[in-house]
Amino acid sequence: MGKRAKWFSIMIKILDRYLWGATLQGLLIAWLALVLLDVFFAFISESGKTNALYTTMQALVYLLYTLPGRFYEYFPTATLIGTLLGLGNLAANSEFTAMRAAGMSIRQIVFSVLKLGLLLAVGIFLMGEYLVPAADLQARNFKAHLKNKNIVLVGGAGLWVKDRNDILHIGKVITRERLTDISIYSFKKDHTGLQSLTTSSDAIAAKKGWNLKNVEIVTFNSRSVHKERKEEVYKAGFLNPEILDVATVNPNQLSSSALSKIITHQKNNDIKSGKYELIYWKRYSIPLSALVMLILAMPFLFGSVRGGGAGQRVFIGIVVGIVFFLVNRSINELGIVYGFSPLLSAFFPSFLFFLIGTFALSRIR
């Protein structure tokens, strides 16, 4: 009895590696195909923006920086299509039937694939938390430097700008019309020292300028330091709006820690933060949705379409992926409009499709 259990354990490990290999092969093919297709259309779009300062080669370099974000975005869909492709070939060749005849149940096959999915979900979460924000920062820095060599973007949606004798630090570019944590370092014309330091908690775009809120101005003289506080100061020509077009970060490319800081700031200033809270929770729901895609793929592999060709399986995967995308997007948007809980809006689509997948699996014998 002990030898049989040991033999069965070895067999399970061998089949695990076999299933993982087939799944990874299909996943990588689907993932690469989706990202390359997206990059192709993005390159066509970027080509229309090329000029003497932004060449075709520079557009290609910019697109290379955006690759991590594209891979992250397409991972759940690639998981579904890739699983149908990779494991679909095993189903078409009756290899699942052979595994079950050898004593491996459907539950064990699904669990084996889910173990791989869990590892991939952890990896994709870390990718979205660290690699995607870093790559997006480099992409925005690259494009900003082409437009203005006096701009340096920093992590957390901030930037440094040199404007004549002033150096501006913007803590966060919330939108094109709203900035936070502003510091203006004004230097003497002969560059012998700092003349003044102006700080502001918020800046709101106004006609031909900006309204700075909660302003503190520190002036440095040869013998003294003068400090002055004002509730609001209008500053004409403070910052070129074109700079903000480059500097404004897509919230979807921020890490959860950066999003958390923005959410806290919004709440402290009585500003709606639902959009950022939704994106924050989606940081966790996207890896989970990849596991749901794996579960959704299984009924098709064991069901009546297991003998279909690769084209049929890919078509099924695309249709299910589109339905999931539309349901997910609709619930997310409705949540923002009607004030539903961001946590519920982020996780409900995955939970719904998880129930559908498990119900379909439970009907397979």
Protein Blocks (a to p, Z undefined) as FASTA:
>chain_A
ZZmmmmmmmmmmmmmmmmmmmmmmmmmmmmmmmmmmmmmmmmmmmmmmgcfklcfklmmm
mmmmmmmmmmmmmmmmmmmmmmmmmmmmmmmnommmmmmmnopafklmmmmmmmmmmmmm
mmmmmmmmmmmmmmmmmmmmmmmmmmomkbccdehhiacddehjaccddfbafblmbceh
iadddddfklpacfbdcddfbdcddehiacdehiadddddfkbccddddfbdcdehkbcf
klmmmmpccfklpcfklmmmmmmmmmmnopafklmmmmmmmmmmmmmmmmmmmmmmmmmm
mmmmlmpcfklmmmmmmmmmmmmmmmmmmmmmmmmmnopafklmmmmmmmmmmmmmmmmm
mmpZZ
